[in-house]
Amino acid sequence: MEQPTKSEIITDTKADPSSQDNSSINAQVVGEKGAGVGPHGRNLDQAYWYIHDSTHHGVENAAVDVKALRRKIDWWIVPIMFACYTMQFIDKVSLNYAAVMGLNKELKLKGNEFTNSATWFFIAYLIAEVPNGIVLQKVPVAKWLGANVFLWGIATACTAAAHNYATLLTARIFLGIFEAAIAPSLMLLSSQWYTKSEAAPRFSIWYAGLGVGQIIGGIVSYAFQQVKHPSFSGWKIMFVVLGLVTIVIGVITILILPDSPMQARFLSEAEKVALLKHVSVNQTGISQKKYKPKQALEILLDVQLWLMTLVTILISISSGVVTTYSATLIRNFGYKPPTAALLNMPSGIISIASTLIVGYGVRFTSNRWAWLIACCVPGILGGGLLSFATGSKAAQLAGIYLVNAITATLIVIYQWTSANVAGQTKRVIGLALISGSFSVGNIIGPQTFQAKDAPAFTPAKITVMATQASAAAMTFVLFLYYVWANKRKDSRAGSADVLEQTEEHMWEDQTDKENKTFRYVY
């Protein structure tokens, strides 16, 4: 169920001179906005002060068409986020393609060294989420994202210089450190511009970069396998080219993507104020720089975040299997490396389709829990085909393609967490926690591929089926928790809570548990 949204036409009028609070607000804005303290001693979001300080605030009857404004925002920010996510996926799984291009042989990798290279990327990713959870509240989010995109582009290009296991591992660790910023940054940015239901399809559009990356990655791998150079192998050229493209996107992100709606140069003052009022219904805020230890401690006792963490880990174990080893599995079916790269491309089509269907499904029907479970079903079926239909190449390929439907589950989790976690400190750390959980799953996933199990890797295939079934079960438990939590809030609500639905209250930096009028969406 969703919280109600505001009208599609927002009119900003002068404050009523007879209002008893206006003089208090105007008198205290200048002195107290830096600390974020409101006229009644409340900690308020920077968006609240922007609305009241804006030069547009005194303009009468300034109507803004929110539908047109939403389209304008879509064209300015979503393509950049899409490009960032596409390249982070391609750069991350380029190791998967390099494996079928001769990297293992050229670097003389032995035993589980290739698996360890994949795993250490995610260990670095996980460790880097700790500072990300703190830094993202203090720094301009888009600039932080752009800087990290630029740096992981350098790390990708430097992978071409790897000449043994140690140097490959070093490049992958630095790539993991810098890519750790992508998920929490995009979750924060996306939720600033849209209401909870509007955000779902936008999340799915930039997350569809994963599927596009699978398609482009297959083409890129196939193309560079045709390059024959005695001193500079095709996989090395691939890493250099991908790194340079990523560096360019990082620069574009720094220069164009705004850190918040208040810094958007492509919006007028009237449009900024209208947008902020439109998204205030989320009650999750835009920007609040004050770190609150109390909010951080609340995470430790928050059932929803730990359930979400568990679901993320279970789902990510399967995604780790798919992203790291899909091309290897296809090659082990008996296909030549160039053919294996091309046969991996339909996986991208499945990822894109499932991601967009789920994103728009959540937009118009809500029911995030049901959509997430629905995506686990193909993963279970795919895991079954991979595990037990070992005598048929077609069935095995179908299994790999079906498992890729699980990619849509992660975007539901990302958007669900963004919608249901309030309080800026808790929110930033919570998003980093979920992103870190993704790393944990991806650390476990590749480790199910042990050299002794080659070439069938049956234990890994069974793991896909088991983790998807477990994720579906835990998602239903999370749904029941949200139903219970909302009923509990309703039973404790009084008439005073209705009076709290003021503009000031909408921008107060409260957690979802502290805010009596906040209701969870599911």
Backbone hydrogen bonds, N-H to C=O, Kabsch-Sander energy under -0.5 kcal/mol:
donor,donor_aa,acceptor,acceptor_aa,energy
10,I,8,E,-0.5
10,I,64,V,-1.7
12,D,62,A,-1.3
13,T,11,T,-0.7
19,S,16,D,-2.2
22,N,19,S,-0.7
23,S,19,S,-0.5
25,I,21,D,-2.5
26,N,22,N,-2.7
27,A,23,S,-1.8
28,Q,24,S,-1.5
29,V,25,I,-1.9
30,V,26,N,-0.6
32,E,28,Q,-2.3
33,K,29,V,-1.9
35,A,32,E,-0.7
36,G,32,E,-0.8
37,V,32,E,-1.6
38,G,36,G,-0.5
38,G,42,R,-5.5
41,G,38,G,-1.9
44,L,36,G,-4.1
44,L,42,R,-0.8
45,D,507,W,-2.7
46,Q,287,S,-2.8
48,Y,45,D,-0.9
49,W,45,D,-1.0
50,Y,46,Q,-2.1
51,I,47,A,-2.3
52,H,48,Y,-1.6
53,D,49,W,-2.2
54,S,50,Y,-1.8
57,H,54,S,-1.4
58,G,55,T,-0.5
59,V,56,H,-1.9
62,A,12,D,-1.4
62,A,59,V,-0.6
63,A,61,N,-1.1
64,V,10,I,-1.9
66,V,8,E,-2.8
66,V,64,V,-0.9
69,L,65,D,-2.3
70,R,66,V,-2.8
71,R,67,K,-1.9
72,K,68,A,-2.1
73,I,69,L,-2.3
74,D,70,R,-2.6
75,W,71,R,-2.0
76,W,72,K,-1.2
77,I,73,I,-2.6
78,V,73,I,-0.6
78,V,74,D,-1.2
81,M,77,I,-2.1
82,F,78,V,-2.8
83,A,79,P,-2.3
84,C,80,I,-2.3
85,Y,81,M,-2.4
86,T,82,F,-2.5
87,M,83,A,-2.3
88,Q,84,C,-2.1
89,F,85,Y,-1.8
90,I,86,T,-2.4
91,D,87,M,-2.9
92,K,88,Q,-1.7
93,V,89,F,-2.7
94,S,90,I,-1.0
95,L,92,K,-0.6
96,N,93,V,-1.1
97,Y,93,V,-1.4
98,A,94,S,-2.8
99,A,95,L,-1.6
100,V,96,N,-0.8
100,V,97,Y,-0.6
101,M,97,Y,-0.5
101,M,98,A,-0.7
102,G,99,A,-0.8
103,L,98,A,-2.4
106,E,102,G,-2.5
107,L,103,L,-2.6
108,K,105,K,-0.6
109,L,104,N,-2.4
113,E,110,K,-2.4
116,N,112,N,-2.7
117,S,113,E,-1.9
118,A,114,F,-1.7
119,T,115,T,-2.3
120,W,116,N,-2.9
121,F,117,S,-1.0
122,F,118,A,-1.0
123,I,119,T,-1.8
124,A,120,W,-2.3
125,Y,121,F,-2.0
126,L,122,F,-2.5
127,I,123,I,-2.4
128,A,124,A,-2.3
129,E,125,Y,-0.8
129,E,126,L,-0.8
130,V,127,I,-1.3
132,N,128,A,-1.7
133,G,129,E,-2.1
134,I,130,V,-0.6
134,I,131,P,-1.0
135,V,131,P,-3.4
136,L,132,N,-2.1
137,Q,134,I,-0.9
138,K,134,I,-0.5
138,K,135,V,-1.6
139,V,135,V,-2.0
144,W,140,P,-2.3
145,L,141,V,-2.5
146,G,142,A,-2.8
147,A,143,K,-2.5
148,N,144,W,-1.9
149,V,145,L,-2.4
150,F,146,G,-2.4
151,L,147,A,-2.1
152,W,148,N,-2.6
153,G,149,V,-1.6
154,I,150,F,-1.4
155,A,151,L,-2.0
156,T,152,W,-2.3
157,A,153,G,-2.3
158,C,154,I,-2.3
159,T,155,A,-0.8
159,T,156,T,-0.9
160,A,157,A,-1.3
161,A,158,C,-1.8
162,A,159,T,-1.7
168,L,164,N,-2.0
169,L,165,Y,-2.5
170,T,166,A,-2.0
171,A,167,T,-2.0
172,R,168,L,-2.2
173,I,169,L,-2.2
174,F,170,T,-2.1
175,L,171,A,-2.0
176,G,172,R,-2.3
177,I,173,I,-2.1
178,F,174,F,-2.0
179,E,175,L,-2.4
180,A,176,G,-1.0
181,A,178,F,-1.1
182,I,179,E,-1.6
185,S,181,A,-1.7
186,L,182,I,-2.5
187,M,183,A,-2.4
188,L,184,P,-2.2
189,L,185,S,-2.7
190,S,186,L,-2.6
191,S,187,M,-1.8
192,Q,188,L,-0.7
192,Q,189,L,-1.0
193,W,189,L,-0.6
193,W,190,S,-1.0
194,Y,190,S,-0.6
199,A,195,T,-2.3
200,A,196,K,-0.8
202,R,198,E,-0.9
203,F,199,A,-2.9
204,S,200,A,-2.1
205,I,201,P,-1.8
206,W,202,R,-2.0
207,Y,203,F,-2.3
208,A,204,S,-1.4
209,G,206,W,-1.2
210,L,207,Y,-2.2
212,V,208,A,-2.3
213,G,209,G,-2.4
214,Q,210,L,-1.7
215,I,211,G,-1.9
216,I,212,V,-3.0
217,G,213,G,-2.8
218,G,214,Q,-1.7
219,I,215,I,-2.0
220,V,216,I,-3.3
221,S,217,G,-2.7
222,Y,218,G,-2.3
223,A,219,I,-2.7
224,F,220,V,-2.7
225,Q,221,S,-1.3
226,Q,222,Y,-0.5
226,Q,223,A,-1.2
227,V,224,F,-0.7
228,K,226,Q,-0.5
229,H,227,V,-0.6
237,I,233,S,-2.0
238,M,234,G,-2.2
239,F,235,W,-1.8
240,V,236,K,-1.9
241,V,237,I,-2.5
242,L,238,M,-2.6
243,G,239,F,-2.2
244,L,240,V,-2.2
245,V,241,V,-2.2
246,T,242,L,-2.2
247,I,243,G,-2.2
248,V,244,L,-1.9
249,I,245,V,-2.0
250,G,246,T,-2.3
251,V,247,I,-1.9
252,I,248,V,-2.2
253,T,249,I,-2.4
254,I,250,G,-2.1
255,L,251,V,-2.1
256,I,252,I,-2.4
257,L,252,I,-0.5
257,L,253,T,-1.2
263,Q,260,S,-1.4
264,A,261,P,-1.3
265,R,263,Q,-0.8
267,L,264,A,-1.2
272,K,268,S,-2.4
273,V,269,E,-2.3
274,A,270,A,-2.3
275,L,271,E,-2.5
276,L,272,K,-2.5
277,K,273,V,-2.3
278,H,274,A,-2.0
279,V,275,L,-2.4
280,S,276,L,-0.8
281,V,278,H,-0.7
282,N,279,V,-2.0
283,Q,280,S,-1.4
295,Q,292,K,-0.8
296,A,292,K,-1.6
297,L,293,P,-2.4
298,E,294,K,-1.4
299,I,295,Q,-0.8
299,I,296,A,-0.7
300,L,297,L,-1.0
301,L,297,L,-0.5
301,L,298,E,-1.1
302,D,299,I,-1.5
303,V,301,L,-0.9
306,W,302,D,-1.5
307,L,303,V,-2.5
308,M,304,Q,-2.5
309,T,305,L,-2.3
310,L,306,W,-2.1
311,V,307,L,-2.4
312,T,308,M,-2.4
313,I,309,T,-2.3
314,L,310,L,-2.3
315,I,311,V,-2.4
316,S,312,T,-2.5
317,I,313,I,-1.5
318,S,314,L,-0.9
319,S,315,I,-1.8
320,G,316,S,-2.4
321,V,317,I,-1.4
322,V,318,S,-2.2
323,T,319,S,-2.9
324,T,320,G,-1.6
325,Y,321,V,-1.9
326,S,322,V,-1.7
329,L,325,Y,-3.0
330,I,326,S,-2.4
331,R,327,A,-2.2
332,N,328,T,-2.1
333,F,329,L,-0.6
333,F,330,I,-1.1
334,G,331,R,-1.8
335,Y,330,I,-0.9
340,A,336,K,-2.8
341,A,337,P,-2.1
342,L,338,P,-1.7
343,L,339,T,-2.7
344,N,340,A,-0.9
345,M,342,L,-1.4
347,S,344,N,-0.9
348,G,344,N,-0.5
348,G,345,M,-1.6
349,I,345,M,-1.0
350,I,346,P,-2.1
351,S,347,S,-2.2
352,I,348,G,-2.7
353,A,349,I,-2.5
354,S,350,I,-2.6
355,T,351,S,-2.2
356,L,352,I,-2.5
357,I,353,A,-2.4
358,V,354,S,-2.2
359,G,355,T,-2.4
360,Y,356,L,-2.5
361,G,357,I,-1.9
362,V,358,V,-2.6
363,R,359,G,-1.7
364,F,360,Y,-1.7
365,T,361,G,-2.1
366,S,362,V,-1.7
369,W,522,Y,-1.8
371,W,367,N,-2.0
372,L,368,R,-2.4
373,I,369,W,-2.1
374,A,370,A,-2.4
375,C,371,W,-1.6
376,C,372,L,-1.1
377,V,373,I,-1.2
379,G,375,C,-0.9
380,I,376,C,-2.3
381,L,377,V,-2.4
382,G,378,P,-3.1
383,G,379,G,-2.4
384,G,380,I,-2.0
385,L,381,L,-2.3
386,L,382,G,-2.5
387,S,383,G,-1.9
388,F,384,G,-2.6
389,A,385,L,-1.9
390,T,388,F,-0.7
392,S,389,A,-1.4
396,Q,392,S,-2.0
397,L,393,K,-2.7
398,A,394,A,-2.6
399,G,395,A,-2.1
400,I,396,Q,-2.0
401,Y,397,L,-2.4
402,L,398,A,-2.6
403,V,399,G,-2.2
404,N,400,I,-1.0
405,A,402,L,-1.9
406,I,403,V,-1.8
407,T,404,N,-1.5
408,A,405,A,-1.3
409,T,406,I,-1.4
410,L,406,I,-0.7
410,L,407,T,-0.7
411,I,407,T,-0.7
412,V,408,A,-1.3
413,I,409,T,-2.0
414,Y,410,L,-2.7
415,Q,411,I,-2.4
416,W,412,V,-2.7
417,T,413,I,-2.7
418,S,414,Y,-2.1
419,A,415,Q,-1.9
420,N,416,W,-1.8
421,V,417,T,-1.4
422,A,420,N,-0.6
427,R,423,G,-3.4
428,V,424,Q,-2.4
429,I,425,T,-2.1
430,G,426,K,-2.6
431,L,427,R,-2.5
432,A,428,V,-1.9
433,L,429,I,-2.3
434,I,430,G,-2.1
435,S,431,L,-2.2
436,G,432,A,-2.6
437,S,433,L,-2.0
438,F,434,I,-1.7
439,S,435,S,-1.2
440,V,436,G,-1.9
441,G,437,S,-2.2
442,N,438,F,-1.8
443,I,439,S,-1.7
444,I,440,V,-2.1
445,G,441,G,-2.8
447,Q,443,I,-0.8
448,T,444,I,-0.7
448,T,445,G,-1.7
449,F,446,P,-1.6
450,Q,448,T,-1.1
453,D,450,Q,-2.0
454,A,451,A,-1.4
457,F,453,D,-2.7
461,K,457,F,-1.6
462,I,458,T,-2.3
463,T,459,P,-1.8
464,V,460,A,-1.4
465,M,461,K,-1.3
466,A,462,I,-2.4
467,T,463,T,-2.7
468,Q,464,V,-1.8
469,A,465,M,-1.8
470,S,466,A,-2.0
471,A,467,T,-2.3
472,A,468,Q,-2.1
473,A,469,A,-1.8
474,M,470,S,-2.3
475,T,471,A,-2.0
476,F,472,A,-1.5
477,V,473,A,-1.5
478,L,474,M,-2.1
479,F,475,T,-2.2
480,L,476,F,-2.1
481,Y,477,V,-2.0
482,Y,478,L,-2.3
483,V,479,F,-2.1
484,W,480,L,-2.2
485,A,481,Y,-3.0
486,N,482,Y,-2.4
487,K,483,V,-2.0
488,R,484,W,-2.3
489,K,485,A,-2.1
490,D,486,N,-2.6
491,S,487,K,-2.3
492,R,488,R,-1.2
493,A,489,K,-0.9
493,A,490,D,-0.6
497,D,494,G,-1.0
498,V,494,G,-0.7
499,L,495,S,-1.1
500,E,496,A,-0.7
500,E,497,D,-0.5
501,Q,498,V,-1.3
502,T,500,E,-2.9
506,M,502,T,-2.1
507,W,503,E,-1.0
507,W,504,E,-0.6
508,E,505,H,-1.4
509,D,43,N,-3.1
510,Q,508,E,-2.2
512,D,422,A,-0.8
515,N,511,T,-2.4
516,K,514,E,-0.7
518,F,515,N,-1.0
